[in-house]
Amino acid sequence: SEDGDRKIGVIWHTQGSGKSLTMVFYAGKLVLEFDNPTIVVITDRNDLDNQLYQTFSKSVSILRQAPAQAETKEHLKELLSVNSGGIVFTTIQKFAPEDDEEALETYTDRKNVIVIADEAHRSQYGFEAEVSKTKGTLKYGFAKYLRDALPNASFIGFTGTPVELEDRNTPAVFGNYIDIYDMTQAVEDGATVKIYYESRIIKLDLPESEAIELDEEIDELTEGQALDEKERLKSKWTRLEALAGAEKRVQKLAQDIVEHFEKRQEAMFGKAMIVVMSRRIAIDLYKAIVALRPEWHSDDDDKGVIKVVMTSSAGDPKDWYKFTGNKRRRDFLAKRMKDINDPLKLVIVRDMWLTGFDVPCMHTIYIDKPMKGHNLMQAIARVNRVFRDKPGGLVVDYIGIAESLKEALKQYAERDREQTGIDTELAAKLMEEKYEVIKDMLHGHDYQKFFSDKPTQRMQAIVETVDYVIGLGEERKKDFIRVVTELSKAHALCSTTKRALELGAEIAFFKAVKAGIVKLISDDDAVPQRKTSEEVDAQVRQLISKSIISEGVVDIYESLGLEKPDISILSDAFLQEVKNLEHKNIAVELLNRLIKGRIKVLE
């Protein structure tokens, strides 16, 4: 309608169930039913853009026109400069402003534009502004820039894993769920195969006495680091990465994967993927596996049974170069992996190929990386594709993801799931309330310089306001930090509303002031000289490597004297456990906490 919110809704169809074809049929219906609209299909990766474009190109009879693929930002504007009609493919990155520009020009202000967003749980957020700490410029996410360029377009999202978090909420951006086709239904219909779970956790013991010593030694190592850097280095992830990548453990992991994979190959034809925590572990694991099976190795990209697939970084050690390569190399390896007759059977990844990468013959995914939510569901879906007489896909767990898997299934596989959703009106009222509190606290202080076009004026406004708030006294300073935190959280929950968009820049200013105050609180002039992140990371890894005891693979069933089954993650017993978990919509929970005034203030 003319007065509508331009949110069509969300199509939630599980991975492998044919979302691409659903998009084709939807586009075909739009062409027939509406007044020749312009359809813009958006993805966030070039390979997905090409894949979807090819699917649409084969469906010209349904669409009654050939789709076009935007090559550049200028080409995209040209394709949108028509009065009606057209199916345009583009990546969302073409909706980014030029360097230092804070807004994006309007590409078209027509109302007969419908945006179809693929993988709508990713890259479709960012209505909130952030102030650049160095330049003083305002930066937003793609969602804001996309709506700058297409202010009157309507939006529909397609995803297999919608998210409902405090700062990323798929239904809040696109509207309510239109249709849900979950994993359970897809398996029942034969659209995907069952996924089975096998626990082969490689136990790691860090003796309590050594753990205490380790904490003390890490404190010494990280003395002099900034507070956030210090906490990062002591974080669970850094510690766990060092534990998971310890030499003895990697050797155990390599041995078990080789033996397990060879047994799987005897039972059925197919390929497999190994997911690890870091690029360092990926390379170490590759070396350990080819030490056991030298014939699997080849320096040539077109030969070899196993490869590492990962991106490169400017500071990479020289001996990593042969494992990284460019996009062309990754595309070539992808082609090899998808070819059922190619000898490439096993790939090691950290993040690559965990979404939108379909190899129907892939029957096993070895996971040695903590994962949860939509990321975990996307990853395990790599093995759920139908292929010949493949009975099912197998998830082999080396790190302990069973609980995360249950939590994810609670969200993505529960039948007739009640969609609680967030009350954006209530969130908007809370935002307004917190905004007024901040305005009252700053009454008498002029910060209008922040709304200047000059970044230097903005930075001056931030510094002056930090000084003003500190001058209010200790209690008022704490109140300011607390209320700004509550304001930014409430704003995130209703960021698509008109009022939230109006306040975006000013809230970004308040957040920048808060960040300046918090930095002053945590800074300490009398600190030793800082080490580089790389130096500290290396020393932390060495400490942990010295401290761990790596034991063999733990077979939970064997240790209990039980016959060992492969547990389908959709079995009645497993799903019953899932149903017994308490499901909490995080966004709703955050809203409740905001209302009750319970929220951490230094987030």
PyMOL commands that set and color helices and strands:
alter all, ss='L'
color gray80, all
select helices_A, chain A and resi 19-33+46-57+60-63+73-79+92-95+142-149+170-174+183-189+208-222+227-233+236-244+247-267+279-292+294-296+318-324+327-338+373-383+402-412+424-441+448-451+455-471+474-493+498-522+533-547+556-559+572-580+586-596
alter helices_A, ss='H'
color red, helices_A
select strands_A, chain A and resi 7-13+38-43+68-69+87-91+113-118+130-131+138-139+154-159+177-181+194-199+202-205+271-276+306-309+346-349+362-368+392-397+549-553+567-568
alter strands_A, ss='S'
color yellow, strands_A
deselect
rebuild
show_as cartoon
